[in-house]
Amino acid sequence: MCSTPKTNLAAATPKVPFRSFMASMTLAQRQQFAEVANRADDRRKIREDRLKGQSNSKSAANTTVKPNMPFIKRLLQFCKQHIVI
């Protein structure tokens, strides 16, 4: 039987312990970082919701138009959806 070769050496551990970039920040800097990150996340969610709303309204508008609908009815429906009076 053939087995995978094994090394005689144990896995080398890094000589310098890993430190995250947050470890070198002060408490005030970490709080500021968290606030900025939370605001960015809020903006991202708002933008995603807005894009979802636009795609939903476009698909809803496309499904309500019937190909055999008279032109005047399609025109009135378009005006109701896109023109605010």
N, C-alpha and C positions, 0 to 999 in steps of 0.2 A: 504494500500500500504506500501511496505517496501522500505526504502531508506538506502543508505550507511551511516554508523555512521560518525559523524563529531566530530573532537576534539575541545575542548574549547580553546586550545592554538594555537597561530600563529606559523608558522614554525620558528624554532630557527635559528637565523643568526649566522654565525661563529664569535667568539670573535676576532680572528686575521684575518685581511683582506688578501685575497689571493694575492701573488706577484709571478710573473713569475721569472724564473731563469735569464732571460735576464735583468730584472730591476736592479739587483744587479751588473751588469757588467758596466765597463766604456765604453766610446765611442770606444776607440781603441780595447778593447776586443770584442765588438759587431762586429766591422768591420772585425777583424781577424776571428771570428766565421763564419761570412757570406762568406768570401773568401774560407775558408776550406769547408763549406757546398756546395758552388757553384762548387768547383773542384770535390767534391765527386759526385755531380749530373751529371757533365759532363762525368766523368768516367763511371757512371752507364748507361748513354745514349749510350755511345760508345760500352760498353759491350753488351747491349741489341741489338743494331743495328748489331753488329758482329754475335751474336747468330741467329738473324733473317736471316741474309745473308747465314749462314751455313745451316740452315734448308731449306731455299728456294732453294739453289743449290742442296741439297740432293734430295729434292722432284722433282726438274726438271730433275736431272740425272736419277731418277727412272722411270719417265714417258717417257723418250725418248727411253728406251730399250724395244724392242718388243720381245715377247717370241719366235716368229718364225723367228727371224733374225739369219742369219748364224753366227757361232761362230767367224769367222775371222772379220766380221764387228763389232760385239760386242767388240772384243778385240781392234780393231783400235779405236773405239769410246771411250772406257775406257782410252786408252793411250792418246788420244787427251785431255780428260778432266782432267786427273790426272798427266800426265808427261809433264814437260816443257822441250822442246828441244831448 
